[in-house]
Amino acid sequence: MIAENVRVSLFGSISEGLYSAYIGTGGASNKSAYVVTRKKVKEYFDGVVVAVAEFEGLDGERPIVSTFGEVFYEPELRRILSKLRNIRLKSIRCLYEKSCGGIIFYKTRQNTKILLVKNNNGRYWSFPKGHIEEGETEQETAIREIKEETGLDVTLIHGFREISEYSPFGKIRKRVVFFLARAFTDNVKIQEEEIDSYIWVDLQQARKLCSYDNDLRIIEKAELTIHLKA
Ligand code: ATP
């Protein structure tokens, strides 16, 4: 149901930008849903399912619908849905995901090393990152996730912000924002629940170990910035 286009008919306003509605998909019968939007909406409109949620005390899953082009990430949806009276959110799967992380580098007299990690549910080398939380800036998320996953305190290099977009599974659309982060030690303490292993490598080795095109593009950009600015 996630990412499906639906015909929406509103039947109640719950709070600003949150409505109860019925939706129809391709001739199927009407289904109860909630609408979240930052726009003014009419009683009937075409929308898209941006999340699927389960609520305590309600049977089955409820689609969360918005207008085309509006992006809602999990923390904001949780905050909006917490305004529902007498209904508590149990779980939610969202169409859009956002994480932030860092290309961490450490300069010695001889060379520059960058940090790659392999996380527990993947078999590939990439960079530390994690999901943005409510109220955080992208930079705050990156610094927090780097600290949690590697134990490193880093400084972000001004002017570097690279975006990687992919579909981790199915129709989910994920955006990851990477910053260039300077570490002042190479003494890493990995978070074992998330990270399987880590390795400090020079930029040439990093290019060999990373397999995703968007990671390779970001390594290239990082290399340029390290030479110019760091
Ligand atoms: P986060 O660290 O943001 O919490 P996660 O560990 O839940 O994320 P991802 O690292 O996004 O998940 O990986 C989910 C899936 O997406 C992986 O199984 C992998 O197949 C795919 N994936 C990861 N990185 C990329 C990429 N750069 N390009 C394309 N697909 C990727």
Boltz pocket constraint, residues with backbone or C-beta under 6 A from the ligand:
constraints:
  - pocket:
      binder: B
      contacts: [[A, 98], [A, 99], [A, 100], [A, 119], [A, 121], [A, 122], [A, 126], [A, 129], [A, 130], [A, 131], [A, 164], [A, 165], [A, 166], [A, 167], [A, 168], [A, 169], [A, 174], [A, 212], [A, 213], [A, 214], [A, 215]]
      max_distance: 6.0
